[in-house]
Amino acid sequence: MSNEKFKEIINSEIPVLVDFSAEWCGPCKMMKPILNDLKSQMGERVRIIKIDVDQNPAIASAYAIQGVPTLMVFKQGKMEWRQSGVLSASELSKIIARYE
């Protein structure tokens, strides 16, 4: 994904949850069903995208991603929240609701 495309996506009116991950990362694999659950709970109230740090080093570097998974919530291009590690769908739902 290009930096321009990424910036276009995170510049949304609705919150955008970005999951910075890597194929080799065990905890990252745990996030997939959690994010699917979150999407089914929140529907169109959130956009969820996954960024592979190995395939998108420029984006990972721009946001100083040190470890994966790192989750961020953006709204209108501004990073509102950031945390590394695995979180549950209910925890993420509460966090995203703050920025609706």
N, C-alpha and C positions, 0 to 999 in steps of 0.2 A: 504494500500500500504506500502511495506517495504521501509525503508530508502535507501536500495541498489537500488531498482527499481526506486525510485524517482530520485536518483543521476544519474542513467543510462539515464532516460528520459531527465533531464535538461542538460546533457552533449552533447546535439545535436549541429550540425553545423547550423541548422536553429533556429531562435528565438523560445523559448518556453514561452508561457504566462500561468502562474499559477494563478488560481482563488482560493484563500483560502476562504472558505465559511462555512455556517452551515444551516441545515434544518430549524431552528427556526428564521432565519434572513430574515426579509422582503426585505431590499435592495439587499440581495444575490439573491433572487428570480427574481429581476429586471434584474440581470446580464445575466440570461440564454438566453433570446431573443437577447440581445446585443451581446453576444459571438457567438451565431448562425449566426447573421448578419455579424460579423467580419470574421468568418470562411468562409462564402460564398463570402465575398469581397476578402480575402487574399488567400484562398485555401491552397495549399501546401507550401506557403511561411512562415507559422507559424504553430506551434503545440499548441493546447490549452488543458490544463488539469484542472480539478476541484479537489481540495483537501478539503474534509470535515474535519474541525478542530476537531470535536468531535470523528470521527472515526480514525483520524490520529494524535493523540496528540504529538507523538514524532517528527513528521515532523513540526507541528505547533510550537512546543517549540524550535526546532532547528533554526527556522527563526524568533523567537520572535514575533509571531503573537499575537497582543493585541486586535485587532478588526477585524470584518468581514463586508463586503468583503475587503480583501487585495489582490491586484493584483501585480504580479512580472513578470518581463521579465528576463529570463536566456538565455545565449548563451555560449556554451562550458563549462557548469557547473558554470559559473560566473553570479551572480546577477547583472544585468545592470541597472534595474529600479524597483522602488517600490512605490506604492501609495495605500492608503486606500480610500474606497468609490466607488460610482458608476461613471463610465465614459462611454461616448458614443462610439459606434463602430468607428466613424471617428477619435475621439481623440486617441483611442487605435491603430488604423491603423497607424497614424502618428508616435506614439511612437515606435511601432514595426519596422516600416520602417527604423528607425535610426540604427537598429542593424542587418539589413539584410546583 
